[in-house]
Amino acid sequence: MRLVVLVSGSGSNLQAVLDAVSAGTLEVQIAAVGADRPGTGGVARSADAGIETFVVNFKDYATRSDWDEALLAAVAAYQPDYVLSSGFMRIVAAGFIEAFPGRYLNTHPALLPSFPGAHGVRDALAYGVKVTGCTVHIADAGVDTGPILAQTAVAVRGDDTEESLHERIKVAERELLIRVLGELTA
């Protein structure tokens, strides 16, 4: 299975995939890793691992549609079986979703459909839930919507901060992502 991974940040989920591939516990080929801005840790991790990288910097395009077209062209050039949004903090256009129907995977730090959007952990804490977690789903044109592939619950502790809870969710999210990718390759 050929993957293109899209990142916006440090790439901790990406690192889990790289580690699983290196250990031989996950049989995927990461064709490329792309980012929406320069200087991301995810691109640096990929370059260090010898994986092709690309940046389609949102700020380099006059319009959103120009950026959308450039991102689609960059990803499509690698002919991926799946595209993985792993901490990619941009909503892609409907044309991107249509180019990879049922093949655009997303991770989210909440038990969708609860707490969609960029602040799932903060929103779960503010609501006062006792259990939250993470989701891997097939993204559609909505915000954190689409068919759910798998979820893992994470208990909220009384002394949790957004940071402490998010760190525990990230651990669960990495494990869940590796499991789902393994199931998709089976």
Secondary structure as UniProt FT lines:
FT   STRAND          2..7
FT   HELIX           12..23
FT   STRAND          29..35
FT   TURN            38..39
FT   HELIX           41..48
FT   TURN            49..50
FT   STRAND          53..55
FT   HELIX           58..60
FT   HELIX           64..76
FT   TURN            77..78
FT   STRAND          82..85
FT   HELIX           94..99
FT   TURN            101..102
FT   STRAND          104..108
FT   TURN            112..113
FT   TURN            118..119
FT   HELIX           120..127
FT   STRAND          131..138
FT   STRAND          148..155
FT   TURN            158..159
FT   HELIX           162..185
//
